[in-house]
């Protein structure tokens, strides 16, 4: 059962002061100096929780602490003093509030570009993406993500295009350049049936020594001499919390951690090393929707991928791991109140995302039916006025051919505002913010990490860490 079918079934997804200072407060057994060496980084794993405000990291760690009784992996790295830590300015050439294309391009091309652009400077100059530079030096290169593999963040490390929106052309560029591992969503950009030009990119990749995977089982026992294109859903992959409610989705679509492990295993034995970008892209999508259950579980999914990367890097000792985000989004946070603890803990009873819930409400359902459906999904019983607010959005609303409503017409903001009364989580907007972002580094090259960075500095840090001269 694919994601779109899944939605059809029901009728149809500032850290600062809130986190303790691990250096001053905890006596961890690890010393960051042990990992701060001038040793060359043979491999680089660059991890991006897209659209992660500091509040998102905070919420996910509180959830992990209160529900699972432990810190998440990212925060535990701080507590154990295993990583260097700093913040980074992510402004683009056109705005102090970046989009994902310009953010990734600042790292990928070493220059700030306008929002919406991929490694094309405002003057029209093309900046060579960093994964192309590493491939030119003999390394293997790949990307894994929970959104379309052709989306802005992987594209910013891999291609130069005037517009992030031309994802069909980005798919063609991936094949031309010959990236070694590509795992994520976005079948519509590869399928002849859905591409405007009717090109069958799946066949084109298969003819160029790629294993083409469309379900998780296709990833078993892949020959190390092969490249991999894994595209597991029509658009983005399902939200993790929704995925867990379906055995078929769980069996057919890999998690971010599983894709990360597969990518590392496929490239780790290459003599010249590898570079890998790992993106939790739906953290950003959840923040845009003010969807708290989606947000927390996508961040926790990213955290599981951190564990995979760190396990490899600690054993390998030749791998630089960078953990960061490209911008804030919606800046969620817990709000003071008498029942804040109880309200937050109630999030453990949320079984589905707001996306799933709002797409499964029928415009011919009664208010009592809608109230009961919401209660069965998140264990919250709305009052009559709140139910009327939600119901009002469905008057005359019709689903498209895919069985889903127009995303822009659904009451995401109104539903989040109603939920705030029950979970005490507030949001400032449904869009990106200009926050300085968290950066953590582990392994050879992290001695180059400064407490405050400009986004473009990252490009040159990665090259220097790998001792790759910037002459191309």
N, C-alpha and C positions, 0 to 999 in steps of 0.2 A: 504494500500500500504506500504509494508515494505521497509526498506532502500535500499536493493539490487534491488528491483523492481523500486524504485524511481530513481536510477541512470540509469537504463535501459531505462527509458521513453524518454529521449531526444535522444535516440539512445543508448540509454543505456538500497561531504563536507568541572638605579640604583637610585631606589627610592631616596636614600640619599639626593642628592642636589636638586632633582626635586620636592620633597614634602616639604611643610612647616612643621615646628615643631609645633605640636598642643599644646604642653605644654606651649611653650613660646609665641605663637601667638594668640591662641584662648582662650577665657574665657568661656569655656563650663560649663554647669550647673552641670555636673556629676564629681565626684571626684573618682579617681581610688582607693583611700583608702577605699571607701565604699564597694568595691568588693574584697579587699585584706584581707581576714580573714583566720584564722587557722581552720575554720569550715571544717568538713569532706565533701568531694565530694561524694554524693550518686551516681550521674550519671556523665558520661564523654562523651562528643561529640567531636571527634577528626576530624578536617576538613582539607583536603589536596587538594590544587590546584596543581595537578601533573605537574611538569615541568615549573613552573611559575617563570621566571626571574623577577627581580624587574621592568624591563621595561614593562613587561606584566601587572603588577598591575598598573603601571603608565599610560599605554595606555588605559586601561579599565576605569580608573577614569577620564582621560581627555575626553574620549568618552562620559561617563555619564554626565560630566559637560557641555560639549559643545552641545551635542545633546538632553539630557533630562533635563538639567538645575539643576542638583543636583550631589552631590558626591555619589560614590558607598558606600555600607554599610560598607565594610572593612575600607575604609579611614575615614568614618564618625565616626567609633569607636575610631580612633586615635584623630580626631578633638574634639570629646566630652570627651576625656580622660577616656573612659570607660574600657579600657583594658591595661594590661601591654604589653610592646613591647620590643623585643630583636632580636638578630640574632643568627644563629646556623650553625656550621660547619658540613657538611653532607658527608665528605669523607668516603669511604668504606675501607675494609681491603686491597683490591687489588689496589686501585687507589684513587687519590685525586678528580677524577671525578666519581661520583657514578652512578649506574643505579637505577631504581625504586625498584628492589628486595632488594638490599643491603640497600638502604635508609630506606625502610619500616621495614626491619629486624632490623636495628639499634634501631629504636623505639620499635619494636615489641618484640625483644629478648634481648635487652639491651647489645648487643655486635656487633662489626663490623664484617661483613662477606664479602666474595669475591663477586664482581659483578656477578649477575646471580643466586646467592644462596638465599634460603629462610630459615633463622634461623639455618643454619649449618655453624659452625665456620671453619676456614681454617684447624684446627686440626681434624675436623670431629665431634666435639662435637655438640650435638643438644641442642639448646636453646629453652626453653618453651615459646611459643608466649603469649603475654600479654592478649589477649582476652581469651585464655584458662585459664590463671591464674584467671581472673575475673569470668569466668564461674565456676571454681572450688570453688569460694567463694560465689556462689549462684546468681550472677548477670546474667541478660540476656545480650546477645551480638549479634551485627549485623554489617553489612557493606552495604553501597549503593554506586554505582558508575555509570559512564556513559560509561565505557568500560566493557569487560567481567568481571563478578563477580569473576572469577577465576584468574584475572590478578594480577600482581606483588604487587601492593599496598595493596589491601585487603588481599592478601595471606600472606603478611609479618606480619600481626597482628594475623593471624589465624592458620597457619600451619608451619611445618618444612619439607622442601624438598630440595634435592640436586640441583634441577633445577627449575627455574620459568616457564620453557617451558612445563612442564608436567601438563597442565591445566585439562586434563581429570582426572588425579589422584587427583588433588586438589579438584575437584568437589566431588569425593568420600570421601575425608577427611572431607569436610564440613558436609556431611551426618553422618559420623561416630562420629564426635564431637558433632553435633547437634546444630549448630548455629541457633539463633532464627529468625533473619531477614536477608535475602540475596536478594538484588535487584540490577539489572544491565542488562548487555547484556551477550552474550556467549552461545546461544542455542546449538551451535555445540559441546559443551563440555558436554551436558546433553542428547542430542538426540541419540537414538540407531542408527538412520540412518547415523549419521555423526561420531560417535565414532568408533575408530578402533576395540575395543572389543565388539561393538554392545550392550553394556549395556544400558538399558533404565533407566537413572538416574531420569527422571521425575516421572516415576512410583515408583521408589525406594523411592524418597522423599515423594510422596503422601501416601505411605504406612507407613510412620513414622510421621504422624500427621502434615504434611506440607500442606498448601494451595499452589498449584502450579499455578502461574499467568503468562500468556503469552501476555496479552494485559491489558491496563490500567483499563478497567472496571472490570477485575477480582479482583481488589484490594478493591472493595467496600464491606463494612459491613463484614469484616473478624472477626470471633470469636477470642477474646483475648486469648483464651486457645490454639489457633493454632500457629504454626510457619509458616513463609512465605518464599517461594522461588519464586521470580519474575524474569523471564529472558525474555526480551522484544524484542530481535533481534538476528539474527544469530551470529553476532560478536559484535562489539561495537554499541552503540546507535547512531542514526544520529546526525550530528552536529546541534546545536540549530538553527542556521540561516537557514539551509536547511529544518529542521523539520517544521519551521514556514511557509514555502511555500506550505506545503501539509496538507490539512484538515485531510486526513486519518492518516498521521503520528502523527499529533497533537492529534487526538482523541485516538490513539491506544498505543502511547508510552509516559510514564510519564516523566516529567522534573526532574532534580535533586532535586529541591525544593519540588516537590510533593512526591518524594520517601523519602526524609528526613522527611517530616511531617508524612507520613504513618508509617515509622519506629519508630519515637518517640511515636506516638499515640499507636502503638502496644505494646510497652515495658514500657511506663511511669508509669503504675500503679503497676508494680512488686515491691513487698515489699523490696527486696534487692537492687533495682536499676538496671540500665542498662549501657552498654557501646556501643557506636556507632561510626563507622568510616564512614565519608562522603568524597568521592573522586570525583573531576572533572577531570577524567582521560584524556579527549580529549583536555584539554589545552595543554598537552604534545604532543599529536598527531598533533595538529595544529602547534605547534612550530617546530616539526620535518619537517613539510611540508612548513614552512615559509608562512603560510596561514593566513594573517592578519585578514580577516573578521571572519574566523573560530575562531581564537585565542581570539579576543575581545569578541565575543558573548559567547564563552564557559566560559571565565572568569566572564562575567556578569551573566551567569547561576549559576556559583558557588556562586556569590555574593547574588543571590536570596535565595540560600540555607542557607547562613550565616544569613539572616534575619529570616528565620524559626527557626534556632537553637537558635539565640539570644532571640527571642520572648519567646520561651519556657523557656530558662535559666533565664531570668529576672523575669518571673512569678514564676518559680519553686524555685529559690534561693538555690537549692542543687546541681546544675549542673556546672561542669567545662567545659568550651568551649575552645578548642585549635584551632587556625587558622594558617595554615602554608603551606609550600610546601616542596617537597622532594629534589629538585635540580633546578637549572636554566636550560633553554634550548633555544638556538639560540639567546638569549639576544637582543630582538628587541628594537628599539627606534626610536624616531623622529629625523630627521636630519635637521640642520639649513638651512634656505633658505628664499628667499623673499616671497615665496608663501606657507610657511609651514602651516599656519592656514587653508588656502583654501584647500590645499592638504589633510590635516587630516580630515577636515569636509566632504570631498568627500566620505569617508568611509561609511557614512550614506546612500549612494546610492548603496552600494554593496548589492545585493539581494541573492547571493549564495556564497558558498565557492569555493576556487580554485579546491578542490577535485571534486566537482560537475561539474564545468566547464570543467576541463581537461578530465574527464571521459565521457563527452557528446560530445566532438569533434570527428567527424568521419574522418577516414583516406581517405575517398573519397570526402570530402568537398573541395570546392574551397577556396582560401584565402579570397575572399570577404565574403563568407558565414561564415567562422570562425571569421573574423573581426566583422561581424554584431552580431553573437552569443555572443561574449565576451562583446560587447557594451551593448547588452540587459541584460546581467547578472550583470555587475558591473559599467555600465555607463561610461566606458572608451573606447575611440576609438584608437586602436593601429595604428601606421603608417605601411607602407608596409614592411619595414625591420623587425620590431618587429613581425608582423604577419608571415613572412617567418621563423623567428626563431622558433616560436611555431609550425608551420606546419611541419618543418623538422623532428620533433620528431615522427611524425605519419607515416612516410614512412615505410611500411611493418609491422607496429604495428597492432596486432590482439587482440581482446578481448577474455577472457577466457570463460568457461562454465557459469560463474556467470554473464556474461554481462559486466564485468569490465576489464580494462586494467591492466597489471602488474604494480603495484604501483611504482616499482623501475625504470620503463622506461618512466614515465611521467615527463614533464619539470617543476616540482615544483620550483626548484631553479631559472631557467631561467625566469619563469613567475613572480616570486617575484621580481627579479632584474628589469624586465620591469616595474612592477607596482610601484617600488620605485620612478621612474621619475614622477609619477602621484599622489602618496600618501605620499611621503617623509618618509616612514618607511623602515629602514635598518635592516639587520640581520648579525650576525657574522659567522653563520654556520647553519647546519641543525641538530645539535646534542647537547647533554647535556653540561653544563658548571659547573665549580667548585665554583660558587658564594656561599657566605654565604647567608642563606635564612631568610626571615621574619618569626617571630613567635609572635603571639598575644594570650593573655589568658584573660579569664573573669571567675569570679566566685570563689567558694571555692577551695583553692589550688594554686591560681595564686600568692600568696605571696612567693611561692617557685621558681618562675620564675626569672632567672638571665638575665642580659643584654646580656651576651654571653654564649652560651651553646655548648657542644659537643652533637652530635646527640644521643649517647647512654644514656646521662643524662635524656632524656625525659622518657625513660622506668621507671626509678626509681622515677622520679617526679610524674608520674601518679599513681604509687602504693602508694607513700607516701600521695598524695592528697586524695586518697580514704581510707587511713589507712589500707592498705592490706600489711601484713608482707610478705616479699619475701622468704617464705619457702615453697617449693613445691617438 
